[in-house]
Amino acid sequence: MDYGGFLREVGRGNVPPIVLLHGPEPRLLDDALAQITRALFPDPSFLQLSREVFDAEETPAEAIVRSALTLPSMTAVRLVVVKPAQALSGKTAGALAEYLRAPNPSTRLVLLADEALPTSHWLVKALPPAAVIEVRGLTGRALVAWLRARAEEEGYELTEPAAQLLVRWAGEDLTTLVGEMEKARLFSGPATRSVGEDQVRQVVGEHRVLKTFELADAVERRQLGPALERLENLLASGEEPLHILGTLAREVRTTWQVKEWLRQGKSAEEIGRVLRRPTFAVEALCARAESLPPASLSGALVRCWQVEQRLKSGGRPRPELTLLVADLCGAG
């Protein structure tokens, strides 16, 4: 059974005696646990007596089993949650392995592993396939639907075009998406009941502009690792490759122009007034320009033009821009 099918079953009130949910997306694990909790305990006042949560890194397997064998009080079932389940060692979990073969019918044991477990892991092997749910990252329409459902839970509507724009601009990381969605809602005002494309553009657009300047700054400082990371973030968020290239080429031209102004005897303060940049930033740019031979700067400009031609001729943006960033960081 996949994650979506499992949640549909939980929504119908069907929670199995044991379930292992594993995958690297903690928000989806939390969502599943919240839905299980609501299905088992519509009245949250019973939670304190009927739910126990254990840290698998600190709790012996025997303590988990004792809790799972405890009979419920005032409710039909008890909920026992263990996380991160990958920390449970098969070598020391004999009692738990025995429990998995014959679980208490009045307990729902939920094992949450915040990483994907291989089929060779002892927990995966000890449980029937129907009790092992792999929680994969959401993409495409499933991700859009998840965002809209989350907004509905919070009491407002996120329009489908707005959700699609969020994914296209902010990428597929759920934590980032939820943060950007909340910023769009706050931007709309406390009384808002609907968040549309305009609000998303106002908020997420600023985020992407900032990331573009961070890329240019990392290249200017010749910090290859951070530059490649920012490039990947921009591409993943749907930034136009030609826009990224334009920013990089503009910085190369600016460095070339600063070198020429320095040759003419202009001071960093004068250059700062022309560029409308603070003096401390211009001083760093001047130091960078002075350290580069003219041939290096002209070569960097040629590389930018070459990449532009390749992109416009159908070249693949990611490898072309990655090589360009590496070349620019190593220039000189």
N, C-alpha and C positions, 0 to 999 in steps of 0.2 A: 504494500500500500504506500502511496506517495503522501507527502505532507498535506496537500490540499484535501485528498480523500480522507485522511485521518481527522483533519479538523471538521470536515462535514459530518463524520460519524460522531465526533464529540458533541457537535451542535445538536445532534439527535439524542444526546444523552447516553451514547454508547462509549464508555471509557473502559478499556481492557484492564484486567488485574495487574498487568505489568506492561510497560512500554519503555523502550529506549529510543530517545530522539537524539540524533547526533549530526553535527554540522558546524561550520565556522561562523554562522551568523547569529550572534546572541539575541538580537531583537526578535527573530523568528522563534527561537526557543522560549523566550519570555512570553511571546504572544500565545504559543501553544499552552504553556503552563497557566496563563491567565484564563484561557478558554476552558481548560480542564477544571480549574478551580470554580469558575462560574457554573459549569454544568453540574458539578457535584454538590456545590453549596450555594444555591440561589440566595439564601439568607447568610450574608457574610458574618453575622454575629456568632456563628458556630465555628468559624475558622480556628480560633485560638485553641479550642478543645480537640479539633478533628484534623489538624494538619501539622506535620513536622517536616522541617527542612534540614538536611544534613550536609555538611561539608565533607566530601569524600576524601579530601586530603588530610583531614584531622580525625575522622570518625572511624572506629573499627567496624568491620563488616558485621560483627556479632551485635553491635548496638543497633545497626540498621535493621537487622532481622528481628530483634526483640520488638522494635517499634512496629514493624510490619505485621507481627503476630498479635499485637495488642487489639482487643476487640473495641469497636466504636462505642461512644457514649453520646446519646441524644441525637445521633445521626445514623444513617443507614451504612455509611462507609467512612473509612479514614483515608487520608491522603498523605503519603510519605514521598518526599522529594529528595533526590540525591544528586548533587552536582559539585564539581565536574566529574561525571561518571567515569571518564577515562582514567582517573586516578585510582580507581578500584583495581587492585592487583589480584589476578587469578590465583596466585600462589598463596595468598593469605585470606582468600574470600571463600573458603570451603563452605561455611554456613550459608552464605548468600547464594552460592551455586546450588546448594540443596534446596533453598527456598524457591529459587527460580523454577525448579522442576515441579514444585507443589505449592503454589502461592495461596495465601489466605484470601478466600473469596470476598471478605468484607474489607479488604484493603486495596487501594490503588497505588501501586509503586511506580513512580515516574523517575526514570534515570535520564539525566540531561548531560550530554557530552558536548562541550563547545569546540570540538574539532571532529572532522570526518574520521570514523573508525574503519580500519580495514576489515575485510571479511575474516581475517585470521584472528581478530581480537576475541578474547575469551567470552566477552559479553555477547557479541554478535553470534558466536557459535552456540552459546548456551540458550539463546532465546529462539522461539519459532520465528520464521521470516515475517509473519504478520505483526509481530511485536517490535520490529526494528524499523524505525522511520528515519530515513536519511533526509536531513533538512538542507536543501540546496539553496543557493542564492537566487533571488527572484530576478527575472529579466522580462523585457518586453511588456506585453499586455498584463501579465501577472503582477508585475511591479507597479504598473499604473493602477490596477485594481486594488492592490494592497494600500497604496497611498490614499486613495479615495475612501477606502473603508476605514482607515485610521482617522482621517479627517471627520468622517461621519460619527465615529465614536467620541470625538472631541466636541461634537455639537455644531459642526459647520460643513458646508459643501466645498470640496475641491473639484472644480470642473475638470472634465477629462482632458481638454486642451491644456489646461494649466498643469495637470499632473504629467502629461507628455513632455511639456516644456521643462519642467523640473528635472525629469530624467535625462533629457537631452543636454541640459546645461550643467547639472550638478553631478551627473554620473549615476552609478548604481549602488553606491554604498548607502545602506539604510540609515545609518547614524547621520551622515551628511544630509541626506534627503529630508529626514524628519526635522533637522535643525533649520534647513532652508524653508521648509513648509511652514514651520512655526514663525519664522521671521516674516514671511509673506502675510501670514494671518495678523501678526502684530502690526505690520505696516498698514493693513486694511482698517484697523481700528477695533476697539473692544466690542462694538455692537455688530460686527460683520457676521453674516450668515453664509457668505459665499466668497471664495478666493478664486480669481480668474487669472488669465494670462498677464494682464497689465500689472497686477501686484507682483507676480513672479518675476517679470522683466525688471521691475524697479529694484528688487532685492537681489536676485541671483545674478543679474547683469553686473552689478557692482562687484560681486564676488569674483566673477571671471576676469574683469578688468584688473583687479588686484593681483590675481594669479598670473596674468600676462606680464605685468610689471615685475613681479617676483622672478619670473623666468629671465627677463632681460637683465635684471640685477645680478642673478646668479651667473649668467654668461659673462657679464661685465667683470665680475670678480673671479672668473675662470674657475668656478666651483662646479665641476662636471657632475658629481653625484646629485646635488640639489637641483641643478639645471635639468637633468634628465628626469628627475622625479616630478618637477613642475610641468615639464613638457607632457609627460604621460598623463598627469591629472587634467591638463587642458584638453588633450585629445579625447580622454575618456568622458569628459563633460560635454563633448560635442562642439568645442571651439573650432571655427573654420581654420583649416591648415594655412590658407593664404593669409589670414589675419595674423596668425602666429609668425609666419615668415615675414610679413610686413613689419611687425614689431622688432624682430631680430635685425632685419636689414636697416631699419631706421636707426637702431643703436650703433650699428657699424658705421653708417654715414655720419652720425653725430661724433663718434670717436675720431673719424678721419678729419672732420671739420675742426674739432678741438685741437688736433695736432697742427693743423694749418694755422689756426689762430695763435697758438703758442709760438710757432715759427715767426709769426708777425710781431710778437712781443706783447700780446694781450695778457692781462693778469687773470687769475682764476675768478676774481670778483667781477671783472668786465664780462667774462664768458658766462658767468652765472646770470648776469642781468639779461643777456641775449637769450639764453636757454630757459630762463625763468626757473632755475633750480637753485636750491640752497647752496651756499658756498662750500660746506663740508662735502656735499655730494659731488660738486664740480671739481674740488681738489682731488678726490679719488679718481674721477674720470680723467683729469689732467695727468695724473701719475700713470694711469693705464695707457693713455695716448702716447706719452713720452717714452714708455717702455717698448712700444711696438715700432718696428721699422716700416716705412711707407709701403714696401712691397707686401708686408703681411696684411695691412689694411686693404690694399687694393685687391689682394688675393681673396680676402674675406668677402668683399663686395662681389667679386666674380662668382664665388661659391653661392652666394644668395641668388644671383641672377640665374645660375645654372639650375638651382633647385626650383626656382619659380617656373622655368621653362619645363622642367620635368613634371611638376605638379599639374601644370596646364595641359600637358600632353598625356595625362592619365597615370602619372607615376603614383606609387603608393606613399601616402603622406607620412606614416609612422617611421619607416626606415629612412626616408629622405631627410626628414627633419631631425631624426636622432643622429644621423651622421653629420648633419650640418652643425648641430649644437656641439657635438664632440670636436669638430674642426675649429669652431669659434672659441671654445674653451681652451683649446691647445694652441691657438694662434700665437705666434711670436717666438 
